[in-house]
Amino acid sequence: MLVALWSNGLRWRIGILLLVVTAINYLDRQAFAVAAPVINAQFGLTKADYGFITSAFLFAYAIGQAGAGWAVDQVGTKRGFGIAVIIWSLVGIAHVLGRGFWSFIGLRAALGLFEGFNFPTAMKAVSEWFPRADRALGASMVRIGSGFGALLSPPLLAWLIHDYGWQAAFLVPGFIGFIWVYFWQRFYHSPQAHPRLGEMERQMILAEQAHGSKIGWSQLIRRREILGLMAARFFADNLQYFYVFWLPIYLSEARGFSLAQIGMFAWIPFLFSDAGGIFVGWLSGHLIRRGYSMNIARKGLLWVAGFMVPVTSLAAIVDDPMWALALISFGLFANQFKTTALFTLPTDLCPPHAVGAAWGLCGAAGSIGAMLFQPAIGWISDQFSYGPVFAIVSILPLLAAIIVARTIPTVQRIEID
């Protein structure tokens, strides 16, 4: 598929670069989750400690996402992305110096701050490079990158930890980040100035572009559509973050998986997540081309997720761990209906010069919601079990669908003063 996209227009090559960097982003953040059973044992960290460490990452990640739009507007997409990846790669490598709770708090916060640039900058590039009919698939390529990184993390990082120690899980993704920066700096340009972009494709891309003055947060948060997306992500992002940060620990503690078994099986749900991202991205664009409204092509996806994902809550109570993995896999596939809609809506509602700031605010809201929930996951699973956690996160996509339905009556470009 990637080979076909590479040969089918320059915008798809840009999309592949965005997919790859998002996969690297998730390799860096997943390193701590996969290594957590080893690190927790070595440094005497509890599940509550782990929850606070992930909260530190998410708090800084929220700040990074909120500020990314403004920062990238100042220095440009190309330079801003390159700088962010260099810094987060250096911070990832620096995790080998961690020696306990407070040092990991600081390192994870520093990593989150600069990893927060990934999605706002990538979605800004999508809004610049992809016409509306292809935008959901462009956004899905970014989202697929996170699933691919989460898919690759368990087997790759578990192997590195097993053979070379937990430090290798941070060193290797960090160095891969530097390789990506080389290709990004060599091949990325804006569509207006790209020397390899054909004139027909350039005109198709630029036909939907709009230009205007820079947009501030105060202008965005006065719009109920943006506030609605922020509220939806505040709640609904918790599902993805729960599986990204806690699945290895859940499999280890609740299902008795060894590190080798985590490496063998923990990638499977994220394979289904990727498949869901590809399917839903195609489906949304297909609906638009067939003449369906943007309400159906975007908001309809939220209702599909809202009614499918709750089945995942059964994963905590089935006896067979393979059935639990199957249910989790189904849930992450269905969750992509929600994620694709929420990731794409800012690019539909806002002009391109406002997408980075709007997406950053929405992403920050999602990270803050997850930050607040992380310590609760540790406490709930310690005091009771993982069952209540599964039940809570499984109903959040439905809540997101209700919020978006109430705050965005019609999906159309909004006027931002």
N, C-alpha and C positions, 0 to 999 in steps of 0.2 A: 504493500500500500504506500509506504513512504517513498519508494522508488518511483511509483506512478505519479504521486503528487509532485515530486521533485522535477519531473519533466513536463508538468502541466501548468506552467505559469510561475512567474517569479514570486508572486505573493505566497504560493504554497511552500516555496523554499524558505521564505521568511517564517512561515508557520512552523516548519520543521525545526528551525533554529530556536524558536520559542518553546517548542515541545521539549527539545533536548535540555535547554537551560532549566526548565521547570523540573525535569527529571533529576538533574543534578541538585537542584534546590532541595528536593525531597530526600535524596540520598544523604545530604548533609544533615538534615533535621532528623531523619530516621536513625542515624547512627547511634544516637543516645538511647532511643527506644529499644533497638535490637540488642545493644550492649547493656541495657539496664539490669538484667538479672546478674550479670558478672560485676558491673560497677557497684550495684547496690550491696552485693555480698562483700566486695573488697573494702568498701568504705563505710559499711554499716548504715546504709540509707534505708529508711522505711518507705512504704508506699505513700504515706503522707508527705515525706520529704520529696519523693519523686513528683508528686502532684504539684508541690510548690515550685520545683525546678521547672516543670513544664509551664506553669503559670508565669514564671519570669520570662520565659521565651515568648509566650503569647502576649504579655503586656508590652514588651519591646517591639514585637511583631506588629501590634496594633499601631504603635507610634510610627514605625517605619512605613506602614501602608498609608497612614493618614498623611504623612509628609512627603511621600514619594511623588505624588502628582505635581506638587509645587516644585520640588527639587529637580525633577526631570524636565519640567518646563524651563527651568533656568539654564540647564546645561545641555539639553537635547536628549532624545531617546538613545542614540548610539553611545554617547559618552557616559550618560547616567547609568545605563545598564552595565557597561563595562566596569565602571568604578565600583558599583555595588557588588558585582560578582567577585572581583578581586578581593575586596575587603571581607566578604562573608567566607570566602575560601581560606583566607589567612586566619580568621577567627576559628573556623572549623578545625584547621590543623592545630591551633593553639589548645584545643581540648585535651591534647595529650599531657598538658601541664596540670590538669585538674587533680586536686588532692582531697576533695571532700565537698560537703554541702554548699558552703559559701562560694568556693571557687567555681563550682558548676553553675550556681545561680548567676554569677557574673558572666561566665562564658556563654551560657545559653541566652542571656539577655542581649549580649553583644551580637550573637548570631542572629537572633530574631529581629533586631533593629535593621540590619542590612538585608536579610532575606525578605523583609517586608516590602522591598522594592520590586520583587519579582512580578507579582500579579498585576499591580497597577501599571507598571511599565509595559508588560507584555500585552495587556488589554488595550493600552493606548496604541501600541503598534498594530494590533488587530483592527482597531477603529480607523486607523490611517490607511491600512493596506487592503482591507477586505470590503467589497460591496455588501449591501445589506443582506442579499440572498445567501451569501457565503459566510456571513459574520458568525452565525451560530457554530458552523463547522470550524471556523478559525478559532473561536473561543474554546471549542471542544478540544482542539489540538493542544492548546495551553493546558486545559484541564486533564487531557490524556497524559500529558507529561508528568503531572503529579501522580497519576495512577501508575504510570510506567516506573517512576522512581520508587513509589511504594511497593510495586510488584518486584522490582529488582533488588530492593534493599534486604529482605530477609535472607535469601540464599547467598548473595554476594557478601553482605556484612557478616553473616553468621560464619561463613567460610573464613573470612579474614580474621575474625575474632578467634575462631578455633585454632587456626594454624599460626597466626602471628601476634595474637594478643588484641585486647580491645582498642589499643591505640591505633592499630592499622585501619579500623573502621572510620576513623576521622582523617587520617592522612590521605588515603586514596581518593575519596571524593573531593577533598580540597585541591589536590593536584589536577584532577579532571576539570575542575572549574577554570583553572588557568588555561587549559587547552581550548575550552569553549570560547574564552575571551579573545583568543587569537583569531578564530574563525569569525566571530561576531564583528570585530574591528575590520576585518578584511572584506567581508561580504555585505554588511548592512549599510544601506543608505535610505533616505526618505524616498517615497515614490516620485516626488517631484524631481529629485536629482539623481536617481539611480542610473548609472551609465549602461546597465545591461537590460533595462526594462523596455520592452517593445512599446511602440507608440499606441497600439490598439489597447493593450492591457493598461497602460498608463491612463488613457482617457477614461476607460471603464472604472478604474479605481478613483480617479479624481472627480468623476462626474457627481458623486454624492458627498464630496467633501464640502465642509463649510468652515469659514474662518471667522475669528472674532478675537476680542481681547481676552486676557487671562481671567479665569473664573476663581473666585475665592470661596472658602468654606461657607461664609455667612450667606452668600448668594444661593448655595446649594441646599443648605439645611432649612431654608424657608419654603422649599418645595415639598409637599406632602409625598410626592412620588419617591424622592430620595430618602425621606424619613422612613417611608414604608419599606424600602429595600434594606435600609440599615436595620430596622427592627426585625425583618424576616431573617437576615443573616445573623443577627445577635443570637437568635434562638437556634436556627437550623444548622449553622456551621458546626455545632457541637457533635453531630453524628459523625462527620468525617474526621474531626480531630480526635474523637474517642478511639476510633479504630486505628488511626495513624500512630497515636502515642501509647495506646494501652493494649492493642491486640497481642504483641509478643508477651507482655506480662500476664494477660488473661490466659493465654494458652499455656504458659509456664505454671501458673499458680492454680488455676481452676481446672485445667485439663491435663496437667502433668506432663506437658511436652518438654523434652530436652532441647538444648540449644540446636542440635542437629535436626530435630523434628520441626522446630520453629523455622529453620532455614528451608526445610523440605515442603512445608505446608502453608506458612503464613503469607506467601505471595499469592495464593490462589484467589482470595477475595478481591485483591487489587487487579488481577487479570479480568475478572468480571466487571470491575469498575471501569477499566479501560474500554472493554467491549461496549458497555453502556454509553460511555462518552462518545464513541464513534457512531453508534447507532442513533443516539438522540441528536447529535449534531447534524447527521444526514437527514433525519426525520424532520427537524425543524425547517431546514432549508427546502426540503421537498414539499412541505406543506405550503410554504410561501410561493414557490414556483407553480404550484397547482391552484393558486388563487385564494388560499385560505387567509384569514385575517391574522394580523400580528398577535391579537389576543389569543387565538387558538395556538399559533405557532410558538408562542412563548409561555403565556400564563396557563394554557391547557396542560403543559408539561408538569407544572407544579401540582395540579390535582392528581395526575397519574402517580407521581411520587408519594403524595399524601396518603393515597389509599393502598399503595403497594408496600411501602417500607415497613409499616407496623408488623408485618409478618416476621420481621427479623427478631422481634422480642422473644420469640420461641427459642432462639439459639441458646439462651441461658438456662433453659430447663430440660432440653432433650438430653438423653443419656449418652448417645453416641457422639463423640467429638467430631466425626466426619459429617454428621447431620448438622451439627452446630456450624461448622465451616461452610456447609452448603447454604444454610439460611443467611449467614453473614454475607456470603457471596451474592445471593439474590438481593439482599438489602442494599449493598453497594452498587449493584447494577441499577436497581430502581432509583437510588438516590441521585443518579446522574440526570434524571429528568428534572429534578429540582435544581441541581447545581448548574446545569447548562442554562436554564432559564434565568437564574439569579446572576450568573456571570455575564450573560449577554444583554440583559435589560439595560444596564447603564449605557452601553454603546448604542442602544436604540433610542433611549430617552434624551441623551445629551449630545450636543455637537462635539466633534472630535477634540476641540481644544479644551473641553470640560471633562472628557472621559477619565483622564488620569486622576484628577482630583475627586470626581464622583466615585469612581471605583475604589480609590483609596479609602474614602470615608466608609463605604459599605464593607470593605474588607476589614477595616479597623473595628467596626462594630461586631463583626463575626468573631474576631480574635479576642475582643474584650469579653464577649459572652463565654467563649471557651476558656479563657483565663479564669473567670470566676467559677466555672464548673469543675476545673481540674482538681483542686483540693477536695471538693465534694465527692468526686469519684473515688479517691483514695479512702476517704472516711466511710462512705457508704459500703464499699466493697470490704473494708475491714470489719465494720460493725454488723453487716448483714450478709450480702453477697453481691455478685455482679448483676443479678436479676433485675433489681430496681433501676440500675443504670441502663440496661438494655431497654427496659420499658419506657424510660423517659426519653432517650434519644430517638426511639423509633416513631414517636408521635410528632416530633418537631417539624418534619416536612409538611405535614398537614396544617400545622399552625402557620408556617410560612405561606402556604397557599391562601389561607384565610386573610392574612395580613395584606398580601399583595392584592387580592381581590378587592379589599376595602379601600386601599390607598391609591391604586392605579386602575381607574375604571377603563381607560383605553390606552393601549401602547402606541404612543406617537411622540414625536420630537417636542420637548417642552421648551418654553421660552424662559431663559434665565437672564434676569436683569443684572 
